[in-house]
């Protein structure tokens, strides 16, 4: 046996050596799960004689898959290229590229990104005369995505509607959405999983082929799987049941994306013979950070008990700072980063600012700019969503899959060809009438009535695309892209503009060319053909977090959801206030699992820190143009007081607050700040109205909760306490001065 296994701790070794049958590895944050998975793969090959061809390792992000692939290649050596190490979506794409024709699709299908989905949904709403003020396009896409996560078809959605008009309407839109995707020979991200499951269920020979191929299956981040992903994995593993899943129920934070925590909590019910191994030794954080994380997450009930521990040093206490407003909070955080950099305590990339929502990034971005600190916001405008990039990619998509109506319609007048909206509408009507693609209708434009003088322009476009299609087989992706740029004059037009914006867009195009070259080189290294379909597929599966370059020295600003899987020496958890984090909706929700998910998100944030963790809050904060006053987050209050360092900088800046603190000990000061009300009476005063313009029994409207009926009104010294039974959220009690209820 190789010495590499001696570097593992006893629980890690147990997980590596357990190779047969179902296995659940509960891996706490920073417990070395990737190390366990890679060593387990090596052990299967070295000691168990398993053919690398028979091993499949699945994770969620390209970054995680790339890291695992690199480690597997290093530890396994010869033969590692035969192991499939990829994301769920990439795995399913590889399977569908070979077999989706069995479901009636062309194998050169297009993968629609979020923008493509929105464009398609707008078109469907227009065709079906859907009132988008009532049925929001984003909401419709979210409902369809949720249905796909749960493997619910349009027919099943309609049956489940049980006479509910709105639900039946959504089901009809869902059906039309799927029809349009199929007509365009396109799949969205959810379809990649759903169609693979459908393929396995309908084609037993295909399923058996992959069951024989992948006799040993490992799934990372299992707590993030949804119902469709679980079905995909369970079908693959049903023959040999050599399924090893690794995850941490305490880090299940993607419920809004369809993640089902029940998959990991109920693993032993699905696989009664499953072994369970806990990895609780943390190699990332200090003892104090882990104690704080353990204490916070212990307040959750829906979890498998585990306690992180470490042999690392005790480390700094958790720093907590409270400020008067968000501006002071941002100024402090950026000042601390600048000071640490000046004093040589770390590089910019050693610091991360984590917040609950994207909107919170603005103040930190402004302060970084003023302080001349380099930063990167994760979750900004995706490179591949920029106009010039989308335009050129749509040319490539049209060449690869001309059935993609969205791509063809986008580029038909890029550059301007003088083909008017009326002409395009007639072409679309003809395509719908003849049940053919938009591009196929363009090819027979002479048969379309009233097409008139536009025929020559359409013929010119079709000839142009056909010419590029004929070159595609002989050209590399880079050569084809450069040919498109040359023939369309895209860059020439931008050069003629000669503005800062046009120059930036040319730089983006240069970067896209670099991407095609990098793709070509990567394919050659792997000994795989670098195809146009493969290039478009790789781009479609890229996530925001994959753009983070660990070698670049900048501060990272990101949401807590984006930070999962990352680690930083110094972490700032900002906006730690009830109503911000945890969110107001989770606090008010009747479903306690919503608040527990928020707590898991806090646990993820805490465990990103390696050496120092700072939590900050503001007594008042501007939200949607209104000043809000919030308590210190309950998650901060759940950290034991002896683990928290209050500091003195805040009190020095705020004489009124410091004067209200009594006692000299740090513990005394800390207790009083934690117990302090979120604002003083002198700062904010509710003016009690002489009377209310509504009474018990009246119907009223609340800006957030909607319509409800007033059930009770109690007059207090400072304000009226009003009880309202809302149609959507149930009974709520609130002060009239805050509620601003309107009688209807």
C-alpha positions in Angstrom: 0.0 0.0 0.0 1.3 3.5 -0.9 2.5 5.8 1.8 0.1 8.5 0.7 -2.7 7.0 2.8 -0.7 7.5 6.0 -1.1 11.2 5.6 -4.8 10.9 6.2 -6.4 10.9 9.7 -8.2 7.8 10.9 -11.7 8.9 9.8 -10.4 9.9 6.4 -8.7 6.5 6.0 -11.9 4.8 7.0 -13.7 6.7 4.3 -11.0 5.9 1.7 -10.9 2.2 2.5 -14.7 1.7 2.5 -15.2 1.0 -1.2 -18.1 -1.4 -1.6 -21.8 -0.5 -1.2 -23.5 2.8 -0.4 -21.5 5.3 1.8 -22.4 8.6 3.2 -19.5 10.8 4.2 -20.6 13.7 6.4 -17.7 16.1 5.8 -17.7 19.3 7.9 -16.3 22.5 6.5 -12.6 22.4 5.9 -12.3 18.7 6.8 -10.4 17.7 3.6 -13.2 16.1 1.6 -11.6 16.7 -1.8 -8.5 15.0 -0.4 -10.6 12.0 0.7 -12.3 11.7 -2.7 -9.0 11.8 -4.7 -7.3 9.3 -2.4 -10.4 7.1 -2.6 -10.1 7.1 -6.4 -6.4 6.2 -6.1 -7.2 3.4 -3.6 -9.8 1.9 -5.9 -7.3 1.8 -8.8 -4.1 0.9 -6.7 -5.5 -1.6 -4.2 -8.8 -2.8 -5.6 -7.8 -3.1 -9.2 -10.7 -1.0 -10.5 -10.4 0.1 -14.1 -10.2 4.0 -14.2 -12.8 3.7 -17.0 -15.3 2.5 -14.3 -15.1 5.5 -12.0 -17.3 8.6 -12.1 -16.8 11.7 -9.8 -19.4 14.4 -9.9 -19.3 17.8 -8.3 -21.2 21.1 -8.7 -18.9 23.8 -10.0 -16.3 23.9 -12.8 -13.8 25.2 -10.3 -14.3 22.2 -7.9 -14.2 19.8 -10.9 -11.0 21.4 -12.2 -9.4 21.2 -8.8 -10.4 17.6 -8.3 -9.3 16.7 -11.9 -5.8 18.2 -11.2 -5.4 16.3 -7.9 -6.7 13.0 -9.4 -4.2 13.3 -12.3 -1.4 14.0 -9.9 -2.1 11.2 -7.4 -3.3 8.5 -9.9 -0.9 9.2 -12.8 -1.2 7.0 -15.8 -4.8 6.1 -16.7 -6.4 9.0 -14.9 -7.7 10.5 -18.1 -10.2 7.7 -18.3 -11.9 8.8 -15.1 -14.9 11.1 -15.6 -14.4 14.1 -13.2 -17.0 16.7 -14.0 -20.1 18.7 -12.9 -23.6 17.3 -13.0 -24.4 19.4 -16.1 -21.2 18.5 -17.9 -21.7 14.8 -17.3 -25.2 15.0 -18.6 -24.2 17.0 -21.7 -21.6 14.3 -22.6 -24.3 11.6 -22.3 -26.9 13.6 -24.3 -24.5 14.6 -27.1 -24.3 10.8 -27.8 -27.9 9.7 -27.2 -30.4 12.6 -27.2 -31.4 11.6 -30.8 -33.3 8.8 -29.0 -35.6 11.5 -27.6 -36.1 13.1 -30.9 -33.6 15.9 -30.7 -30.6 16.6 -32.9 -27.3 15.9 -31.2 -26.0 19.4 -32.0 -28.5 20.9 -29.6 -27.9 24.4 -28.1 -27.7 25.1 -24.4 -29.7 28.2 -23.5 -28.3 30.5 -20.8 -30.4 32.8 -18.6 -30.6 35.6 -21.1 -31.7 33.2 -23.8 -34.4 31.9 -21.5 -35.7 35.4 -20.8 -35.8 36.2 -24.5 -37.7 33.0 -25.3 -40.2 33.6 -22.4 -40.8 37.2 -23.7 -41.6 35.8 -27.1 -43.9 33.1 -25.6 -45.8 35.7 -23.5 -46.3 37.8 -26.6 -47.6 34.8 -28.6 -50.0 33.7 -25.9 -51.1 37.2 -25.0 -49.9 36.8 -21.4 -50.2 39.9 -19.3 -46.6 40.2 -18.0 -47.8 42.6 -15.2 -49.7 39.7 -13.7 -47.4 36.9 -14.8 -43.9 38.2 -14.5 -41.4 36.5 -16.9 -38.8 35.9 -14.2 -41.4 34.4 -11.9 -42.7 32.1 -14.7 -39.1 30.9 -15.4 -38.6 30.2 -11.7 -41.8 28.2 -11.5 -40.8 26.2 -14.5 -37.3 25.6 -13.1 -38.8 24.4 -9.8 -41.1 22.0 -11.7 -38.1 20.6 -13.6 -36.1 20.2 -10.4 -39.0 18.0 -9.1 -39.3 16.2 -12.5 -42.8 17.6 -12.9 -43.9 17.7 -16.6 -46.3 20.4 -18.0 -49.1 17.7 -18.0 -48.5 16.9 -14.4 -48.4 20.6 -13.5 -51.8 21.0 -15.1 -53.2 18.0 -13.3 -51.9 19.3 -10.0 -53.5 22.7 -10.6 -56.8 21.2 -9.6 -58.9 24.0 -11.2 -56.7 26.9 -10.0 -56.8 29.2 -13.0 -53.4 30.8 -12.4 -51.6 27.5 -12.0 -53.3 26.1 -15.2 -52.1 29.3 -17.0 -48.5 28.7 -15.8 -48.8 25.0 -16.9 -49.9 26.2 -20.4 -46.9 28.6 -20.6 -44.6 25.8 -19.4 -45.9 23.5 -22.2 -45.3 26.2 -24.8 -41.9 26.9 -23.4 -40.9 23.3 -23.8 -42.4 23.1 -27.3 -40.3 26.2 -28.3 -37.1 24.7 -26.8 -37.6 21.5 -28.7 -38.4 23.4 -32.0 -35.2 25.3 -31.5 -33.3 22.1 -30.8 -32.3 23.7 -27.5 -32.1 22.7 -23.8 -32.0 25.0 -20.7 -29.8 24.1 -17.8 -32.5 22.2 -16.0 -33.2 20.1 -19.1 -29.7 18.8 -19.1 -30.5 16.8 -16.0 -34.2 16.1 -16.8 -33.6 14.9 -20.3 -30.8 12.5 -19.1 -33.2 11.1 -16.5 -35.8 10.8 -19.3 -33.3 9.1 -21.5 -32.4 6.5 -18.8 -36.0 5.8 -18.0 -37.1 5.4 -21.6 -34.0 3.6 -23.0 -33.0 0.7 -20.8 -30.0 -0.2 -23.0 -28.5 3.3 -22.7 -28.9 3.1 -18.9 -27.4 -0.4 -18.7 -24.5 0.8 -20.8 -23.7 3.6 -18.3 -24.3 1.4 -15.3 -21.7 -1.0 -16.6 -19.4 1.9 -17.4 -19.7 3.6 -14.0 -19.5 0.9 -11.4 -18.1 3.3 -8.8 -19.8 6.7 -8.4 -18.8 9.5 -6.1 -20.9 12.7 -5.6 -19.5 15.8 -3.9 -21.6 18.5 -2.3 -24.5 16.0 -2.0 -26.5 18.4 0.2 -27.0 20.6 -2.8 -28.6 18.0 -5.0 -32.2 18.4 -6.1 -34.8 15.7 -6.9 -33.8 15.4 -10.6 -30.1 15.1 -9.7 -30.9 12.5 -7.0 -32.9 10.5 -9.6 -30.1 10.7 -12.1 -27.5 9.4 -9.5 -29.8 6.7 -8.1 -30.6 5.4 -11.6 -26.9 5.2 -12.4 -26.0 3.5 -9.1 -29.0 1.1 -8.9 -27.2 -1.9 -10.4 -24.0 -2.0 -8.3 -24.9 0.5 -5.5 -21.2 1.5 -5.1 -22.4 5.0 -4.5 -20.3 7.3 -2.3 -21.9 10.7 -1.5 -20.0 13.4 0.4 -21.7 16.4 1.9 -22.6 18.5 4.9 -26.2 19.1 5.8 -25.0 22.2 7.7 -24.0 23.8 4.4 -27.2 23.2 2.5 -27.9 26.7 1.3 -29.5 26.4 -2.1 -33.1 25.7 -1.3 -34.0 28.6 -3.6 -32.4 26.8 -6.5 -34.3 23.6 -5.7 -31.7 21.8 -3.5 -33.4 19.2 -1.3 -31.8 18.8 2.1 -33.8 15.6 2.5 -31.5 13.9 0.0 -28.7 13.9 2.5 -30.8 13.7 5.7 -32.7 10.7 4.3 -29.8 8.9 2.6 -30.0 5.9 4.9 -33.7 5.5 4.3 -33.1 5.2 0.5 -30.0 3.0 1.0 -30.7 1.1 4.3 -27.3 -0.7 4.1 -25.4 2.6 3.8 -22.4 3.2 6.1 -22.0 6.7 7.6 -18.6 8.3 8.4 -18.2 11.7 9.9 -15.2 14.0 9.1 -15.1 16.5 11.9 -11.4 17.5 12.1 -11.1 20.9 10.5 -7.8 21.9 8.8 -8.8 25.5 7.8 -9.8 27.6 10.8 -8.7 28.6 14.3 -10.3 27.1 17.4 -12.3 30.2 18.2 -13.8 30.4 14.7 -14.9 26.8 14.9 -16.4 27.2 18.3 -18.4 30.2 17.0 -19.6 28.1 14.0 -20.5 25.1 16.2 -22.5 27.3 18.6 -24.5 29.0 15.9 -25.4 25.9 13.9 -26.4 24.0 17.1 -29.6 26.1 17.1 -30.8 24.2 14.1 -32.9 21.1 14.6 -33.0 19.6 11.1 -29.4 18.4 11.0 -27.2 15.4 11.7 -25.2 16.2 14.8 -21.5 16.9 14.3 -18.9 19.1 16.0 -16.0 20.6 14.2 -12.6 20.6 16.0 -9.1 21.4 15.1 -5.5 21.1 16.2 -4.9 24.6 14.9 -4.1 27.4 17.4 -6.8 29.1 19.4 -6.5 32.3 17.3 -8.1 35.7 17.6 -11.5 36.2 19.1 -14.4 37.0 16.7 -14.4 40.7 16.2 -17.8 42.4 16.4 -18.2 46.1 15.4 -21.5 48.1 15.4 -21.8 51.4 13.5 -24.4 54.1 13.2 -25.0 53.5 9.5 -23.8 51.5 6.4 -21.4 54.2 5.3 -19.4 54.0 8.5 -19.5 50.2 8.3 -18.0 50.3 4.8 -15.5 52.9 5.7 -14.3 50.8 8.7 -14.0 47.6 6.7 -12.1 49.1 3.8 -9.9 51.0 6.3 -9.0 47.8 8.1 -8.0 46.2 4.8 -6.0 49.2 3.7 -4.2 49.3 7.1 -3.4 45.6 7.2 -2.0 45.9 3.6 0.1 48.9 4.6 1.5 47.1 7.7 2.4 44.0 5.7 -0.2 41.8 7.4 -1.5 40.3 4.2 -2.2 40.9 0.5 -5.5 42.2 -0.8 -6.5 38.7 -1.9 -6.4 37.5 1.7 -9.5 39.6 2.4 -13.1 38.9 1.5 -16.2 40.9 2.3 -19.3 38.7 2.4 -22.9 40.0 2.5 -26.4 38.6 2.2 -27.6 40.4 -1.0 -25.9 41.8 -4.0 -27.3 45.2 -3.3 -25.1 45.6 -0.3 -21.9 45.7 -2.4 -22.3 49.3 -3.6 -21.0 51.1 -0.5 -18.0 48.8 -0.2 -17.3 49.2 -3.9 -17.4 53.0 -3.6 -15.1 53.0 -0.5 -12.6 50.7 -2.3 -12.5 53.1 -5.3 -11.8 56.0 -3.0 -9.1 54.1 -1.2 -7.6 52.9 -4.5 -8.0 49.3 -3.4 -8.3 46.7 -6.2 -11.4 44.6 -5.8 -13.6 42.2 -7.8 -17.3 41.7 -7.4 -18.4 38.1 -7.9 -21.8 38.0 -9.5 -21.5 41.1 -11.7 -22.2 41.2 -15.4 -21.0 37.8 -16.8 -18.4 38.2 -19.5 -20.4 36.0 -21.9 -23.6 38.1 -21.3 -22.0 41.3 -22.8 -23.5 42.4 -26.1 -20.5 42.0 -28.4 -19.7 38.6 -27.0 -23.4 37.4 -27.3 -23.5 38.7 -30.9 -20.4 36.7 -32.0 -21.4 33.7 -30.0 -24.8 33.7 -31.7 -23.0 33.6 -35.1 -21.2 30.5 -33.9 -24.4 29.0 -32.5 -26.2 29.6 -35.8 -23.4 27.8 -37.7 -23.5 24.9 -35.2 -27.3 24.6 -34.8 -29.3 26.7 -37.3 -32.5 25.5 -35.6 -31.7 27.9 -32.7 -34.2 30.7 -33.6 -33.0 33.0 -30.9 -29.5 33.0 -32.2 -30.6 33.6 -35.8 -33.0 36.4 -35.0 -30.3 38.2 -32.9 -27.7 38.3 -35.7 -29.8 38.7 -38.8 -29.3 42.5 -38.6 -25.8 42.4 -37.1 -24.3 44.2 -38.9 -27.4 46.1 -40.2 -28.8 44.5 -43.3 -32.0 46.5 -43.6 -34.3 43.6 -43.0 -37.3 45.2 -41.2 -39.4 44.1 -38.3 -42.4 43.5 -40.6 -40.4 41.2 -42.9 -39.1 39.2 -39.8 -42.6 38.9 -38.5 -43.8 37.5 -41.8 -40.9 35.0 -41.8 -41.8 33.9 -38.3 -45.5 33.5 -39.2 -44.5 31.4 -42.1 -42.2 29.3 -40.0 -44.9 28.7 -37.4 -47.5 27.9 -40.1 -45.2 25.4 -41.8 -43.8 24.1 -38.5 -40.2 24.7 -39.5 -37.3 26.7 -37.9 -36.9 30.4 -38.5 -33.7 29.8 -40.5 -35.3 27.1 -42.7 -38.0 29.7 -43.5 -35.3 32.2 -44.4 -33.9 29.6 -46.8 -37.2 29.4 -48.7 -38.1 33.1 -48.4 -39.2 33.3 -52.0 -42.2 31.2 -51.0 -43.3 33.6 -48.3 -46.1 35.9 -49.5 -45.5 39.7 -49.5 -41.8 39.4 -48.8 -41.1 41.8 -51.6 -37.8 43.7 -51.9 -36.4 42.1 -48.7 -35.9 38.8 -50.5 -32.4 39.8 -51.8 -31.3 40.9 -48.4 -32.5 37.6 -46.8 -30.8 35.6 -49.6 -27.6 37.5 -48.8 -27.8 36.6 -45.1 -28.5 32.9 -45.9 -25.6 32.7 -48.4 -23.3 34.3 -45.8 -24.3 31.8 -43.1 -24.1 28.8 -45.6 -20.6 30.0 -46.6 -19.5 30.0 -42.9 -21.1 26.6 -42.4 -19.0 25.1 -45.2 -15.8 26.5 -43.6 -16.7 25.3 -40.1 -15.5 21.7 -40.8 -12.1 22.8 -42.0 -11.5 25.7 -39.6 -10.5 25.7 -36.0 -12.9 27.6 -33.6 -10.5 30.5 -33.5 -10.2 30.7 -37.3 -13.9 30.5 -37.7 -14.4 33.3 -35.1 -11.8 35.5 -36.8 -13.5 34.9 -40.2 -16.8 36.0 -38.7 -15.2 39.2 -37.3 -13.5 39.9 -40.6 -16.5 39.3 -42.9 -19.1 41.2 -40.7 -16.7 44.1 -40.1 -17.7 44.0 -36.4 -14.4 45.2 -35.0 -14.0 47.7 -37.9 -17.2 49.4 -36.9 -16.1 49.6 -33.2 -12.7 51.0 -34.3 -14.6 53.7 -36.2 -16.5 54.7 -33.1 -13.2 55.3 -31.3 -14.7 55.8 -27.8 -13.7 54.4 -24.5 -16.7 52.0 -24.6 -15.9 50.7 -28.1 -12.3 50.2 -27.1 -13.4 48.2 -24.1 -15.7 46.1 -26.3 -12.8 45.4 -28.7 -10.7 44.2 -25.7 -13.6 41.9 -24.8 -13.6 40.4 -28.3 -9.8 39.9 -28.1 -10.4 38.1 -24.8 -13.0 35.8 -26.6 -10.4 35.0 -29.3 -7.9 34.1 -26.5 -10.6 31.8 -25.0 -10.9 30.0 -28.3 -7.1 29.5 -28.4 -7.0 28.3 -24.8 -9.8 25.8 -25.6 -7.9 24.5 -28.6 -4.7 24.0 -26.5 -6.6 22.3 -23.7 -8.2 19.9 -26.2 -4.8 19.0 -27.7 -3.4 18.4 -24.2 -6.2 16.0 -23.5 -6.0 14.4 -26.9 -9.6 15.3 -27.6 -11.0 17.1 -30.7 -11.6 20.8 -30.2 -15.0 21.1 -31.8 -17.4 24.1 -32.2 -20.1 22.3 -30.3 -17.6 21.6 -27.5 -16.5 25.2 -27.3 -20.1 26.5 -27.1 -20.9 23.8 -24.5 -17.9 24.8 -22.3 -18.9 28.5 -22.4 -22.6 27.7 -21.5 -21.5 25.8 -18.4 -19.2 28.5 -17.0 -20.3 30.0 -13.7 -19.5 33.4 -12.1 -17.2 31.9 -9.5 -15.1 30.2 -12.1 -13.9 33.7 -13.1 -12.1 34.2 -9.8 -8.3 34.1 -10.4 -6.5 33.0 -7.2 -3.3 34.6 -8.5 -4.7 38.1 -8.8 -4.3 40.4 -5.9 -7.7 42.0 -5.2 -10.3 42.1 -2.4 -13.3 39.9 -3.2 -16.7 41.3 -2.6 -19.4 38.6 -2.9 -22.6 37.2 -1.5 -22.5 34.4 1.0 -23.9 32.0 -1.5 -21.1 32.8 -3.9 -18.5 32.2 -1.2 -19.3 28.6 -0.6 -16.3 26.3 -1.2 -13.8 29.2 -0.8 -11.6 30.2 2.1 -9.8 33.4 3.1 -7.4 34.3 5.9 -9.6 37.3 6.8 -13.3 37.5 6.4 -15.7 40.4 7.0 -19.4 39.3 7.5 -21.2 42.6 7.1 -24.9 43.6 7.5 -25.3 41.4 10.5 -28.8 42.7 11.5 -32.2 41.0 11.9 -34.1 41.9 8.8 -30.9 41.9 6.7 -29.3 38.6 7.8 -31.4 36.7 8.6 -33.7 38.2 6.0 -37.0 39.7 7.0 -38.9 37.2 5.0 -37.3 34.2 6.8 -38.0 35.8 10.2 -41.6 36.3 9.4 -42.0 32.9 7.6 -44.3 30.3 9.2 -41.9 27.7 7.9 -39.0 27.4 10.4 -36.9 25.7 7.7 -36.5 29.2 6.1 -34.7 30.6 9.2 -32.7 27.4 9.6 -31.4 27.8 6.0 -30.4 31.4 6.8 -28.5 30.0 9.9 -26.7 27.5 7.6 -25.7 30.4 5.4 -24.2 32.1 8.4 -22.4 28.9 9.3 -20.9 28.8 5.8 -19.8 32.5 6.1 -18.1 31.9 9.5 -16.3 28.8 8.3 -14.8 30.6 5.3 -12.5 32.4 7.7 -9.1 30.8 8.4 -7.4 33.3 10.8 -9.7 36.3 11.5 -13.4 36.8 11.4 -15.1 40.2 11.8 -18.8 40.7 12.0 -20.3 44.2 11.5 -23.7 45.7 11.8 -25.3 49.2 11.5 -27.9 50.7 13.8 -29.6 52.3 10.9 -29.5 51.4 7.2 -30.9 52.9 4.0 -33.0 50.2 2.3 -34.9 51.0 -0.9 -34.7 54.7 -0.1 -36.1 54.3 3.5 -34.1 54.4 6.7 -34.5 51.1 8.7 -33.5 50.5 12.3 -32.6 46.9 13.0 -31.4 44.8 16.0 -28.1 43.1 16.0 -28.5 39.8 14.1 -29.6 36.9 16.3 -26.8 34.9 14.7 -24.3 37.3 16.3 -26.1 36.9 19.6 -25.8 33.1 19.3 -22.0 33.4 19.5 -20.9 32.9 23.1 -19.9 36.2 24.6 -16.5 34.9 25.7 -15.5 34.3 22.1 -16.2 37.9 21.0 -14.0 40.9 21.0 -16.0 44.1 21.0 -13.1 46.6 20.4 -13.1 50.2 21.2 -13.0 52.0 17.8 -16.7 52.3 17.6 -17.1 53.7 21.1 -14.4 56.3 20.4 -16.4 57.5 17.3 -19.7 57.5 19.1 -19.4 59.3 22.5 -23.2 58.9 23.1 -23.0 55.2 22.9 -19.8 54.8 24.9 -21.2 57.0 27.6 -24.2 54.7 28.0 -21.9 51.8 28.7 -21.0 51.2 32.4 -18.3 49.0 33.9 -14.7 48.7 32.9 -14.5 45.0 31.9 -14.7 43.9 28.2 -17.4 41.4 29.2 -19.5 44.2 30.7 -19.1 46.4 27.6 -19.9 43.5 25.3 -23.1 42.6 27.2 -24.4 46.1 27.0 -23.8 46.5 23.3 -25.4 43.1 22.5 -28.4 44.1 24.7 -28.6 47.6 23.4 -31.7 48.6 21.5 -31.1 49.1 17.7 -31.7 52.9 18.1 -32.1 55.5 20.9 -35.4 57.2 21.4 -33.8 60.6 20.5 -32.7 59.2 17.1 -36.1 58.1 15.8 -39.6 58.7 17.1 -42.9 57.3 15.9 -45.6 59.9 15.9 -48.9 58.5 17.0 -51.8 59.5 14.9 -54.9 61.0 16.5 -57.0 58.4 14.9 -56.8 55.7 12.2 -58.7 55.8 8.9 -59.7 52.2 9.2 -61.3 50.0 11.8 -61.8 46.4 12.8 -63.4 44.5 9.8 -62.0 46.9 7.2 -60.0 45.6 4.2 -56.5 47.1 4.0 -53.4 46.9 1.9 -49.8 46.6 3.1 -46.9 47.4 0.8 -45.2 44.1 1.5 -47.9 41.7 2.7 -50.6 42.7 0.3 -54.4 42.6 1.1 -55.8 41.7 4.5 -58.6 42.2 7.0 -58.2 44.1 10.2 -58.9 41.8 13.1 -58.0 43.9 16.1 -56.8 47.4 17.1 -55.2 48.0 20.5 -54.3 51.6 21.5 -51.0 51.9 23.3 -49.1 54.8 24.8 -46.8 55.3 21.7 -48.8 53.8 18.9 -51.8 51.6 17.8 -51.0 47.9 17.6 -53.0 46.5 14.6 -53.6 42.8 14.0 -54.3 42.0 10.3 -55.1 38.6 8.7 -53.4 38.8 5.3 -54.5 36.7 2.3 -51.0 35.5 1.5 -49.0 35.5 4.7 -51.6 35.0 7.5 -52.0 36.9 10.7 -49.5 39.7 11.5 -49.3 42.2 14.4 -47.7 45.6 13.7 -47.6 49.2 14.8 -49.8 51.5 12.7 -47.0 54.1 12.3 -44.7 51.5 10.7 -47.3 49.5 8.8 -48.8 52.5 6.8 -51.9 50.4 6.0 -54.2 51.8 3.3 -58.0 51.1 3.5 -59.4 49.7 0.3 
